[in-house]
């Protein structure tokens, strides 16, 4: 059940996330295509649209697309990063960034304004003060948080009036939701699930031989490497085995599974192809029996147990042996290790974020194997 301030808004169980429109998955579409996609989503019953100031060009596309029906939809955007991907959640930037987003979107209010990434240099009190001032002035109707370490998240929940929390959740990755659920029960916020199709894995179009386009973030995403990919593909196979008896496609079953989880009010999809949008959006009309949900949950638990052991062995091998001489592979291996450490609280979140930035800096430079080796040693000493 939606919180009181959100219950008045025209929510839909499936929402459209604009991340992919900016080219994050290598397929950057033009403005006309983006507008057509968003308006098709609306025609299919989707009324929640999520974007961010850091999703290049997407606020402008979204604003033009929804102009004919702005008051019939929920618009959410995010604040957190400024030029150079530097975090800034100071009161002044929270307010200035919101006003800039409103300008790009061509609207005079946001339904939900979300903290995108943490800014360790700014206190939660100051950030919340900025959000509350925007709310009081009528620029935003509510605010939420996402991509925060648990300790920082708790600060926002205790100090602010948090309406929503963003959480990655899918059949291939539900660890964030599992950790978030007890807090949902305690604090009563609504959860907006993202990456519900596993960044495309659950579409059935990705396998071990897939080569991603230049600029596709999945090329370095640990989810598409080693045991994580093996497990993800087995989970897709399981969905494929049982979806036919449910009268749905595997990806529709995956979306339904997310929607039927307690606390999830919106499942965000983000296709850049119309045929995928039409298939995904039809999941809103599906209803899956509890025994099917239980069967999927049981399979996920077994896979999770296997994956925990497999990844631990892989991480140990990477850290205890020489890095691959291919610099690109070495970088991907360290990102794989770093994500595991952060997901399992083996390293302070702030430290992990700093090391990740170092890895990305090497990736964008001359790619020295010696530099990567030093970062590997820093990771070992931090866990």
C-alpha positions as CSV (number, residue, x, y, z in Angstrom):
1,X,0.0,0.0,0.0
2,X,1.4,3.4,-1.0
3,X,2.2,6.0,1.6
4,X,-0.4,8.7,2.1
5,X,1.5,11.3,0.1
6,X,2.0,8.9,-2.8
7,X,-1.5,7.4,-2.8
8,X,-2.8,10.5,-4.4
9,X,-0.5,10.1,-7.4
10,X,-1.4,8.2,-10.6
11,X,0.9,5.2,-9.9
12,X,1.2,2.1,-12.1
13,X,2.7,-1.2,-11.0
14,X,5.3,-1.0,-13.8
15,X,7.3,2.2,-14.4
16,X,9.7,3.3,-17.2
17,X,13.3,4.0,-16.3
18,X,15.2,6.3,-18.6
19,X,18.8,5.2,-17.8
20,X,19.1,3.2,-21.1
21,X,17.9,6.2,-23.2
22,X,21.2,8.0,-22.5
23,X,23.2,5.2,-24.1
24,X,24.2,3.3,-20.9
25,X,23.7,0.0,-22.8
26,X,25.5,1.1,-25.9
27,X,22.3,1.8,-27.9
28,X,21.8,5.5,-27.6
29,X,18.6,6.5,-29.3
30,X,17.7,9.9,-30.8
31,X,15.2,12.3,-29.4
32,X,12.4,11.2,-31.7
33,X,12.8,7.6,-30.9
34,X,12.9,8.3,-27.2
35,X,9.8,10.4,-27.3
36,X,8.0,7.7,-29.2
37,X,9.1,5.0,-26.8
38,X,7.9,7.0,-23.7
39,X,4.6,7.8,-25.3
40,X,4.1,4.2,-26.2
41,X,4.8,3.3,-22.6
42,X,2.1,5.7,-21.5
43,X,-0.3,4.1,-24.1
44,X,0.4,0.8,-22.5
45,X,-0.6,2.0,-19.1
46,X,2.7,3.0,-17.7
47,X,2.4,6.1,-15.5
48,X,5.6,6.3,-13.6
49,X,8.7,7.7,-15.3
50,X,12.1,7.7,-13.6
51,X,15.1,9.7,-14.8
52,X,18.1,11.6,-13.3
53,X,20.2,14.7,-13.9
54,X,23.2,12.5,-14.7
55,X,21.3,10.5,-17.4
56,X,22.6,12.5,-20.3
57,X,19.8,14.2,-22.3
58,X,17.0,12.1,-20.8
59,X,15.3,14.7,-18.8
60,X,14.8,16.8,-21.9
61,X,13.4,13.8,-23.9
62,X,11.1,12.8,-21.0
63,X,9.8,16.3,-20.6
64,X,8.9,16.6,-24.3
65,X,7.3,13.2,-24.4
66,X,5.0,13.6,-21.4
67,X,4.0,17.3,-22.1
68,X,0.6,16.3,-23.4
69,X,-0.2,14.3,-20.3
70,X,2.1,15.6,-17.6
71,X,-0.6,15.6,-14.8
72,X,-1.5,12.0,-15.6
73,X,1.9,10.6,-14.7
74,X,4.4,10.4,-11.9
75,X,7.8,12.0,-12.7
76,X,10.8,11.1,-10.6
77,X,14.3,12.5,-11.0
78,X,17.5,12.3,-9.0
79,X,20.3,14.5,-7.5
80,X,23.8,13.6,-6.4
81,X,26.4,14.0,-9.1
82,X,27.8,17.1,-10.7
83,X,30.3,17.6,-13.5
84,X,33.0,15.0,-13.5
85,X,30.8,12.6,-11.5
86,X,31.6,14.4,-8.3
87,X,29.0,13.9,-5.5
88,X,27.4,17.1,-4.2
89,X,24.4,16.9,-1.9
90,X,24.9,20.3,-0.3
91,X,21.7,22.2,0.3
92,X,22.5,24.8,-2.3
93,X,23.2,22.1,-5.0
94,X,20.1,20.0,-4.1
95,X,17.9,23.1,-4.7
96,X,19.8,24.3,-7.8
97,X,19.9,20.8,-9.3
98,X,16.1,20.4,-8.8
99,X,15.4,23.7,-10.5
100,X,17.6,22.8,-13.4
101,X,15.8,19.4,-13.7
102,X,12.4,21.2,-13.7
103,X,13.6,23.4,-16.5
104,X,14.8,20.5,-18.6
105,X,11.6,18.5,-17.9
106,X,9.4,21.5,-18.7
107,X,7.4,21.1,-15.6
108,X,7.0,23.1,-12.4
109,X,7.1,20.2,-9.9
110,X,8.5,16.7,-9.4
111,X,6.4,14.0,-7.9
112,X,9.5,12.3,-6.4
113,X,13.0,13.7,-6.0
114,X,15.6,11.1,-5.1
115,X,19.1,11.0,-3.7
116,X,21.1,9.2,-6.3
117,X,24.5,8.7,-4.7
118,X,26.0,9.6,-1.4
119,X,28.1,12.7,-0.7
120,X,30.3,11.9,2.3
121,X,31.3,15.5,2.7
122,X,27.8,16.7,3.3
123,X,25.8,15.9,6.4
124,X,22.4,14.1,6.0
125,X,20.9,17.0,8.0
126,X,21.9,19.5,5.4
127,X,20.7,17.5,2.5
128,X,17.4,16.8,4.1
129,X,17.0,20.5,4.9
130,X,17.4,21.2,1.1
131,X,14.8,18.5,0.3
132,X,12.3,19.8,2.8
133,X,12.7,23.4,1.6
134,X,11.9,22.2,-2.0
135,X,8.9,20.3,-0.7
136,X,7.6,23.3,1.3
137,X,8.0,25.5,-1.8
138,X,6.0,23.1,-3.9
139,X,8.9,22.1,-6.2
140,X,8.7,18.5,-5.1
141,X,5.8,16.4,-3.7
142,X,8.0,13.8,-1.9
143,X,11.6,12.6,-1.8
144,X,13.4,9.3,-1.7
145,X,16.9,7.7,-1.6
146,X,18.9,5.1,-3.5
147,X,22.4,3.6,-3.9
148,X,23.4,4.3,-0.3
149,X,25.3,2.2,2.3
150,X,23.1,0.8,5.0
151,X,24.4,3.1,7.7
152,X,23.9,6.2,5.5
153,X,20.4,5.0,4.6
154,X,19.5,4.7,8.2
155,X,20.5,8.3,8.8
156,X,18.1,9.5,6.1
157,X,15.3,7.2,7.4
158,X,15.7,8.6,10.9
159,X,16.2,12.3,10.1
160,X,14.1,12.8,6.9
161,X,10.6,11.9,5.7
162,X,11.7,9.3,3.1
163,X,8.8,8.2,0.9
164,X,10.6,5.8,-1.5
165,X,13.8,3.8,-1.7
166,X,15.3,2.6,-4.9
167,X,16.4,-1.1,-4.8
168,X,17.8,-3.4,-7.4
169,X,15.7,-6.5,-7.5
170,X,15.4,-9.3,-10.0
171,X,15.3,-13.1,-10.2
172,X,19.1,-13.0,-10.7
173,X,19.9,-10.4,-7.9
174,X,17.6,-9.9,-4.9
175,X,20.3,-9.3,-2.2
176,X,19.5,-5.6,-1.9
177,X,15.8,-6.2,-1.5
178,X,16.5,-8.9,1.1
179,X,18.5,-6.4,3.2
180,X,16.0,-3.6,2.6
181,X,12.8,-5.5,3.4
182,X,13.2,-5.3,7.3
183,X,13.7,-1.6,7.0
184,X,10.6,-1.2,4.8
185,X,8.6,-3.0,7.6
186,X,10.1,-0.7,10.2
187,X,10.0,2.7,8.5
188,X,7.1,2.2,6.0
189,X,8.7,3.6,2.9
190,X,7.7,2.3,-0.6
191,X,10.2,0.4,-2.7
192,X,10.9,1.2,-6.4
193,X,12.6,-1.8,-7.9
194,X,15.0,-1.4,-10.8
195,X,17.0,-3.7,-13.1
196,X,14.0,-6.1,-12.8
197,X,14.9,-7.9,-16.0
198,X,18.5,-8.3,-14.9
199,X,19.8,-5.7,-17.3
200,X,18.5,-7.8,-20.2
201,X,19.7,-11.3,-19.1
202,X,16.1,-12.4,-18.5
203,X,15.1,-11.4,-22.0
204,X,16.9,-14.5,-23.2
205,X,19.1,-12.6,-25.6
206,X,22.3,-12.8,-23.6
207,X,24.7,-15.7,-23.2
208,X,28.4,-16.5,-22.6
209,X,29.2,-15.5,-26.2
210,X,27.5,-12.1,-26.1
211,X,29.7,-9.1,-27.2
212,X,28.5,-5.8,-25.9
213,X,28.5,-2.6,-28.0
214,X,31.1,0.1,-27.3
215,X,30.0,2.2,-24.4
216,X,27.7,-0.5,-23.0
217,X,28.3,-0.5,-19.2
218,X,27.5,-4.3,-19.1
219,X,31.0,-4.9,-20.6
220,X,32.5,-4.3,-17.2
221,X,29.5,-5.2,-15.0
222,X,30.3,-8.2,-12.8
223,X,26.8,-9.6,-13.3
224,X,28.0,-10.6,-16.8
225,X,31.1,-12.3,-15.7
226,X,32.2,-15.7,-14.3
227,X,29.9,-17.5,-11.9
228,X,27.4,-14.6,-11.7
229,X,26.6,-15.0,-15.4
230,X,26.5,-18.8,-15.1
231,X,24.0,-18.6,-12.3
232,X,21.9,-15.9,-14.0
233,X,21.6,-18.0,-17.2
234,X,20.5,-21.0,-15.1
235,X,17.8,-18.8,-13.5
236,X,16.6,-17.7,-16.9
237,X,16.4,-21.3,-18.0
238,X,14.3,-22.1,-14.9
239,X,11.9,-19.2,-15.8
240,X,11.7,-20.5,-19.4
241,X,10.8,-24.0,-18.2
242,X,7.8,-22.8,-16.1
243,X,6.6,-19.7,-17.9
244,X,4.7,-21.5,-20.6
245,X,2.4,-23.1,-18.1
246,X,1.7,-19.7,-16.7
247,X,0.8,-18.2,-20.1
248,X,3.6,-15.7,-20.0
249,X,7.1,-15.2,-21.5
250,X,10.1,-15.7,-19.2
251,X,10.8,-12.0,-18.9
252,X,7.1,-11.3,-18.1
253,X,7.3,-14.0,-15.3
254,X,10.5,-12.3,-14.0
255,X,8.7,-8.9,-13.8
256,X,5.6,-10.5,-12.2
257,X,7.9,-12.1,-9.6
258,X,9.2,-8.6,-8.7
259,X,5.8,-7.0,-8.6
260,X,4.4,-9.6,-6.2
261,X,7.2,-9.0,-3.6
262,X,5.9,-7.1,-0.5
263,X,6.8,-3.5,-0.4
264,X,7.5,-3.2,-4.2
265,X,5.2,-0.5,-5.5
266,X,6.8,0.0,-8.9
267,X,8.9,-2.3,-11.0
268,X,11.0,-0.1,-13.3
269,X,11.7,-1.5,-16.8
270,X,14.0,0.4,-19.3
271,X,13.9,-1.1,-22.8
272,X,15.2,0.8,-25.8
273,X,13.4,-1.3,-28.3
274,X,9.6,-1.0,-28.8
275,X,9.1,-4.8,-29.1
276,X,10.7,-5.3,-25.6
277,X,8.6,-2.5,-24.2
278,X,5.4,-4.0,-25.4
279,X,6.3,-7.4,-24.0
280,X,7.5,-6.1,-20.7
281,X,4.5,-3.8,-20.1
282,X,2.1,-6.7,-20.6
283,X,3.4,-8.2,-17.4
284,X,1.2,-5.6,-15.5
285,X,-1.8,-7.7,-16.5
286,X,-0.3,-11.0,-15.3
287,X,-1.0,-12.8,-12.1
288,X,1.2,-15.7,-11.0
289,X,0.0,-18.3,-8.5
290,X,1.8,-18.5,-5.1
291,X,3.1,-22.0,-5.8
292,X,4.9,-20.7,-8.8
293,X,6.4,-17.8,-6.8
294,X,7.5,-20.2,-4.1
295,X,9.1,-22.5,-6.7
296,X,11.1,-19.6,-8.1
297,X,12.1,-18.5,-4.6
298,X,13.3,-22.0,-3.8
299,X,15.4,-22.1,-6.9
300,X,16.8,-18.7,-6.2
301,X,17.9,-19.8,-2.7
302,X,19.7,-22.9,-4.0
303,X,21.4,-20.8,-6.7
304,X,22.4,-18.2,-4.0
305,X,24.0,-20.9,-1.9
306,X,26.0,-22.2,-4.8
307,X,26.9,-18.7,-6.0
308,X,28.2,-17.6,-2.6
309,X,30.8,-20.4,-2.5
310,X,31.7,-20.0,-6.2
311,X,32.3,-16.3,-6.0
312,X,34.3,-16.6,-2.8
313,X,36.6,-19.1,-4.5
314,X,36.9,-16.8,-7.6
315,X,37.7,-13.7,-5.5
316,X,40.4,-15.6,-3.5
317,X,42.0,-16.8,-6.8
318,X,42.1,-13.3,-8.2
319,X,43.6,-11.8,-5.1
320,X,46.1,-14.6,-4.3
321,X,47.5,-15.0,-7.9
322,X,49.0,-12.9,-10.5
323,X,46.6,-10.7,-12.4
324,X,45.8,-11.5,-16.0
325,X,48.4,-9.9,-18.3
326,X,45.6,-8.6,-20.5
327,X,44.9,-5.2,-18.8
328,X,41.2,-5.1,-19.8
329,X,40.6,-8.5,-18.2
330,X,42.6,-7.5,-15.1
331,X,40.4,-4.4,-14.7
332,X,37.2,-6.4,-15.0
333,X,38.5,-9.0,-12.5
334,X,39.2,-6.3,-9.9
335,X,35.7,-4.7,-10.4
336,X,34.3,-8.2,-9.9
337,X,36.3,-8.5,-6.6
338,X,35.3,-5.0,-5.4
339,X,31.6,-5.5,-6.0
340,X,31.7,-8.8,-4.0
341,X,33.5,-7.0,-1.1
342,X,31.0,-4.2,-1.0
343,X,27.9,-6.4,-1.4
344,X,29.1,-8.6,1.6
345,X,30.3,-5.7,3.8
346,X,33.9,-6.9,3.6
347,X,35.0,-3.4,3.1
348,X,34.0,0.1,4.2
349,X,31.7,1.5,1.5
350,X,33.6,4.8,1.3
351,X,36.9,2.9,0.8
352,X,35.4,0.7,-1.9
353,X,34.0,3.7,-3.8
354,X,37.4,5.3,-3.8
355,X,39.1,2.2,-5.1
356,X,36.5,1.8,-7.8
357,X,37.3,5.4,-8.9
358,X,40.9,4.5,-9.1
359,X,40.2,1.5,-11.3
360,X,38.0,3.5,-13.7
361,X,40.8,6.2,-13.8
362,X,43.3,3.5,-14.9
363,X,40.8,2.2,-17.5
364,X,40.5,5.7,-19.0
365,X,44.3,6.3,-19.0
366,X,47.3,4.4,-20.4
367,X,46.1,1.3,-18.5
368,X,49.2,0.4,-16.6
369,X,49.3,-3.2,-15.2
370,X,51.5,-1.9,-12.4
371,X,48.8,0.5,-11.3
372,X,46.2,-2.2,-11.3
373,X,48.5,-4.4,-9.3
374,X,48.8,-1.7,-6.7
375,X,45.1,-1.3,-6.5
376,X,44.8,-5.1,-6.0
377,X,47.1,-4.9,-3.0
378,X,45.1,-2.0,-1.6
379,X,41.9,-4.1,-1.9
380,X,43.6,-7.0,-0.1
381,X,44.8,-4.8,2.7
382,X,41.3,-3.3,3.1
383,X,39.4,-6.6,3.7
